[in-house]
Amino acid sequence: MTEGRIAVIGGGVIGVAVAAMLALRGRRVDLFEREGIAAGASFGNGGGIAVSEIVPLSGPGMLRHVPGWLFDPEGPLAIRWPDLPALTPWLWRFLRAGKPDLVERQARALAALMDQVYRQWQPLLAAAGLTGMLRRNGAITVYRDRGTLAADRFGWALRRRHGVAVEELSAEDIRDLEPALADGFVAGMRTPDWGHVSDPAGLVAGLWRFAEGTGHATLHRRGVRGIRPLAAGGELLAEGGETARFDRIVIAAGIWSQALCAGLGWRVPLAAERGYHVTLPAPGVALRGMVTFGERKFVATSMDMGLRLAGTVELARAEAPENWRRADILPEMAKRYFNGLHTQGGSRWMGPRPSLPDSLPVIGADPRHKGIYHAFGHGHLGLTQAAVTAAMIADQIMGRRPAVDPAPFSIARF
Ligand SMILES: Cc1cc2nc3c(=O)[nH]c(=O)nc-3n(C[C@H](O)[C@H](O)[C@H](O)COP(=O)(O)OP(=O)(O)OC[C@H]3O[C@@H](n4cnc5c(N)ncnc54)[C@H](O)[C@@H]3O)c2cc1C
């Protein structure tokens, strides 16, 4: 029996940020992680603190491209066809989420979260001694074809409507900002408030070291098989058959949160949008900020360990075998976009983004089970939104009003 204690399930960037935020505020936390800190999607992401990304994925800018992308071997979207029947309900909800009024509402909710990103990340990073990992150099999206920019205009206008700073770039501006890029880009967009981190997995490890160092947080290297809700809080059933009771339980298990929520009676439409990266250890080029390639929708980020090329979406079961061709196309495409890029020695990785069809995460107290909290489903933006999510959960646990209204992120919306 661990009365008064809080359990967090999942040691990705979300669970670790929640644990670190609670430890910083003097609360005792037990973190249950079955593989290791940052073993899931948080290990190899693109590193972007993408505060400008308030455009839901389903919407007018995106859907018209889908058929072409699916049949282009270098396209940013792929489906693992044997998994299509299982994905169909998610895809149907995804299509419906693209209705203009819903897109506007989702963008508003995302903008409210993004407004708090630096306000919550900065003190947490400072407390953990990790401020040096955050670079605030902005990001640019570059286009070779004005037609692609025209198709993306909807998203750029939506950002501006929600207060995001966006600057138009000429070919010359792009050369000045990122001299490592090859010629041929005809236009670009700059989002000056975007930041990036120099080592995403290192950041999560550093946050966890900080949490442990406070003396308030303990890691249990164990999977959780289920939660039995009690009048307040619940009983965790760990792999191996052990049980433990907690007053508060936070579900932050990324894509695997779906199974834990199912045991509580929730049918959450989570799908794995699997993404790939290749990190080039000696690329021979460096970027100042992050770069998104408008036509191919992947990103490039200079990190401590080299140049990371990351992105693309493969809709598939989280545990299905990797399709490494999805990673191999990244350096092949990047060679056309950089001057003198060395692609030797790259390391490949795949991670499952935990995605909900309306592009909003699930954050907040469970409306049916007192003492249970949700913090998952951050899709493409979990690194960006981790500290805000952590602050919202910590505020709710401590009986304070969160800085962001959690209503749009409720699990009850499905
Ligand atoms: C290629 C790629 C690029 C990306 N780029 C960016 C970016 O630039 N910026 C950004 O903000 N986001 C980005 N993301 C998204 C971001 O990485 C994710 O949203 C984020 O990592 C999700 O974190 P999480 O903690 O919810 O999940 P995970 O990191 O997947 O963590 C979940 C953890 O829970 C553990 N677990 C699961 N089930 C159990 C259980 N039953 N018991 C115990 N432990 C359990 C797992 O082992 C895992 O460690 C990218 C993702 C990918 C794949």
The ligand as a Gaussian input file, in Angstrom:
#p B3LYP/6-31G(d) Opt

LIG

0 1
 C        9.818000      10.506000     -36.522000
 C        9.155000      11.327000     -35.439000
 C        9.425000      12.698000     -35.358000
 C        8.810000      13.466000     -34.363000
 N        9.148000      14.798000     -34.258000
 C        8.625000      15.535000     -33.251000
 C        9.027000      16.886000     -33.079000
 O        9.865000      17.412000     -33.815000
 N        8.456000      17.608000     -32.061000
 C        7.515000      17.058000     -31.224000
 O        7.011000      17.758000     -30.354000
 N        7.144000      15.755000     -31.342000
 C        7.677000      14.992000     -32.332000
 N        7.308000      13.681000     -32.478000
 C        6.240000      13.139000     -31.592000
 C        6.755000      12.769000     -30.222000
 O        7.947000      12.020000     -30.330000
 C        5.673000      11.960000     -29.483000
 O        4.463000      12.677000     -29.473000
 C        6.094000      11.710000     -28.044000
 O        7.354000      11.092000     -28.007000
 C        5.066000      10.844000     -27.309000
 O        5.555000      10.664000     -26.011000
 P        4.858000       9.673000     -24.992000
 O        5.601000       9.806000     -23.717000
 O        3.390000       9.903000     -25.003000
 O        5.033000       8.228000     -25.636000
 P        6.350000       7.235000     -25.743000
 O        7.551000       8.076000     -25.932000
 O        5.998000       6.266000     -26.768000
 O        6.411000       6.634000     -24.301000
 C        5.521000       5.687000     -23.812000
 C        6.291000       4.812000     -22.834000
 O        5.382000       4.023000     -22.106000
 C        5.955000       2.744000     -21.900000
 N        4.847000       1.813000     -21.674000
 C        3.870000       1.499000     -22.539000
 N        2.962000       0.687000     -21.984000
 C        3.380000       0.486000     -20.724000
 C        2.846000      -0.279000     -19.646000
 N        1.708000      -0.949000     -19.788000
 N        3.533000      -0.288000     -18.473000
 C        4.684000       0.421000     -18.334000
 N        5.227000       1.155000     -19.329000
 C        4.577000       1.200000     -20.514000
 C        6.731000       2.474000     -23.179000
 O        7.751000       1.514000     -22.974000
 C        7.266000       3.855000     -23.520000
 O        8.553000       4.077000     -22.996000
 C        7.896000      12.866000     -33.458000
 C        7.657000      11.500000     -33.518000
 C        8.278000      10.719000     -34.492000
 C        8.021000       9.242000     -34.522000

